[in-house]
Amino acid sequence: MAAILQTSYLQALHFYRQKYAQIPAIADQIDTVTSITVDLAAHKLPSRRFRMLGLDVASYSQAFLMNFGTPPQQIETELHRLDHLLHNFRNFVARTFGIWALFNVPFMRRWHQLFPDETYLEIMAGNGLFTFSMQQFGQTSIATDDRSWGKTSLTASDPWVPIQTLDALTAIRHYGQTATALVMIWSQDHNPIDQQVLNCYRQYMAGKLFFVVGEKGAGGATNSQGFWEQANLVQNKRIAGINQIFPHFDLIQDQVYCVR
């Protein structure tokens, strides 16, 4: 834990945590970021509920008042740097841990409670956080990934569970009969592999659940546009129940989709 706290990113935030300890909105955000990071470093699903990161007007105003007498341009530069650090938390997590989709305990507990009987097949699983989480709640989940999409990426370099070396299509063909639900989380944007996955799912797992976690739309952070055009999205109360507490913390509006 000590090593992760010494990273330049957290050290920079720690400086502002000390300086703006009297501004709760700033202190709480930095405490949340630190807590999440420490949990991830220990291979623990974060327990904190996430909050949106970044400085709002009230925080800016309070910080300016605390710096009364300091040249305004200097204050503005400092606060802009703090805001930039908070908004770049996802990039820090991705660079440090190879994790792009970030979940917490309340969110995964809700998912487990609403779909308690599924046997999951997680494809392109990266470090396998979804499978790790479901296994923590006693559910069966098989994580697969051949890392063909990112040989030099940290993603999948520090797995939280054993990852079977299978590409997505082979995994679906192999486990399609035994798994009751397919999971694909944060498929790369513009990469058409997700369209091949959709076709393979329809051939080998038709009628079963297919969960996709991503940000929909032409400007979304995940998946190919062709995938969203071909996917039939299913709306139901259980999916809505999961998304009610989806742990958002930045401008990316990813959520859980049920696809046919």
N, C-alpha and C positions, 0 to 999 in steps of 0.2 A: 504493500500500500504506500509506503514511504516514497518509493521510486516514482509512482504515477503522480504524486503530489509535487514532485520536482520538475515536471514538464514545464516548458516555457509558457504554454497556454494557461495552465492552472496557476503558475506563479504570477503571471500578469493579472489574472482575476483576483488572486489573493491580495495583491497590492490595493486594488480598488475596494475589496471587501473590508480592509482595514480603514481605508480613507473614508468610505461612505457607510460605515457601520450604523450610523444614525438614520439612514434612509431605508426603511424596511423593504421597500419594493426592490431595491438594488441588492441588499444583503441577502434576501431570501432567494433571489435568482441565482446568485453565486453559490449559495449553500446547496441549492438543488443541483446545479451542475456538478459541484464537487462530490456530492453524495452519489449521484448516478455514476460518475466516473470511477469512484472507489468500488462501487458494487460490480461494475463491469470488469474491472481489473481482477477482482476476486472470483470471476465467473459466477456472479449472482445476478439474478434478474432484479433490476431496480425496484425498490419497494415504494419510493415516493411517487405521488401523483405529479405529473408534469405540469408545467405552466408555460405560457407563452413567454419567450425570451426577447429581451430588447427594452430599451428605455422609452417610456411614454412621456407625455408632456409634463405631467406632475413630477416625475423623477428628474427630468431636466431642470425644471424650475427649482426644486429643492437643492439640487447639486450646485446650481449657479449661486443660490443664496449662501450655501456653505463656503463657497469660494470668493465671497465678497472681497473686493480689493485686488483680485487677480485679473490681469488683462482678459477681456471677454474672448478674444481669439484663442488664447491658451486654454481656457476652460472648454471652449467648443471643440478644440482638437482632442483634448483628453476624453471628453464624453463621447465623441464620435468613435474613438478607439475602443472604449468600453462597449458601446453599442455593437460595434463590428465583432468584437470577441464573442458576445452573447449570441449574435445571429449566426456565428460560424461554429456553433457547438456540434452540429451534425457532421460537419467536415472534420472536426477534431476527432470525433468518435470513429468516423470512417478511416481516417489516417492511422489512428492509434490501435484500434481493435478490429478493423475490417468489418464493421457493422454499419449498415445503412438504415435498415428498418429497426427502430428502437421501441421496444415494448416495456411494460412494467407489470408488476404482480397483479394489481387490480384488474387490468385489461385482460391478461391471460387467464385469470381466475374466472372472469365473466365469460370468456370464450368457452372454457372448460365446462362451466355450469350450464351453458345453453346448448352445448353439443357434447354431452358427457359420454356417449357410447361409440364415438367414431374411432376407427383405426386409420391413422393418417399416413400418407406418403408425402413427404416434403421433397420436392425436386429443386435443383439449383439452390441447395440449402445454405451455402456459405459456411458459416461457423455453427449452424444448426441451433440457433436460439429458440426457434419455434418448437423444434423437437425436444430440446432440453426442457422447455417450459411445460409442455404437455406431459412429459415423463415425470416431472416434479409433481404433477397432479394425478399421477397414476394411470395416465392414458398411454396407449401404444402409438408411437410415431416413429417412422423410419426415415432417416435423413440420407439423401443421396446428392452427390455432386461430383462431376469429373474435373472441375476447375478449368475446363477448356476455354471459358470466356475471360479468364483473368489469371494467366500464369504468373504474372508479377505482382498481383494484388495481394494485400493483406487478408482480403476476404477469403475465408476457408483455410487460412494458414494457422489459426489457433482454435480448432474445433472444440466446442463445449460438450459434444457427444461424438461417438464414433460415426464417421461419415462414410457410407458405402460409395465406392468410386464407380458411379454409373451416370451416364449422361441422361438427360431428362426423358428422352423418348424410350430409351432402353429400360429405365426405371418404371415407366408407366406400363410397358409391355410385360415386365417381369412381375410387378406387384399389383397390376390392375385388377386382378380377380380377388385378391385377399384384402386389399385396402378398401375402406369405405369412403374415404375422402382424400382428394388431391389438394395440395397446398403449394402455391407459387408466390413467393414474396419478393417484391422489388426486382422484377425482371428488367434487364437493361433497356433503357429507352432506345428506340430506333433499331433494336436487334429483332429480326423477324422470327427468332426461335420460338417466341411465345405463340405465334400463329401455328407453328408445327406442333407445339404442345397441345393447343386447343383441338386440332384435328386428331391427334393421337388419343387425347382424352375421350373425344366423341366416338372413337373406334373401340377403345378398350375399357372405358369406364363410364359409358353412357348411362345416365340416370343416377349416377352417384354424385356426391357433393364435390364441387370444385371451387375452392377458396382462392381468391387472388387479392393480395395486398399491394396497392399501388395508388398512383395519382392519375386519374383518368383525364383524357383530353389531349388535344394537339400540343398544348404547352406543358403537359404533365411531365413529371420527373421520371416516370417509369413506363416500360412497355412500348410496343410499336403502335403506331396509329392504326395499322391494319388489324391488330388484335382487338382493339376497342370497337372497331367497325364490325368485326365478325362475331364478337362475343354477345351472347344473350344474357343480360343481367337480370337476376331474379331478386325481387324485393320481398322480404318477409320480416316479421317482428323480431325474430332471433338475430338476424343480421343487423337490424336497426339497434337492437339492444347492445350488441358488441360495439357498434360505432358510436353509441352515446358516450362512451368513456375512452374512445381512441386517444392515446397519449400524444396529442399535438403539442409542439413547442416552437415551431417556426412557421414560415409561410407556406411550406409544402402541405397540401391538404390530401394526404393519402388516407385510405380507409380500406375496409374489408368489403369485397364484392363476392357474391355468389354467382358463378358463371355456368351457363349451359352451352 
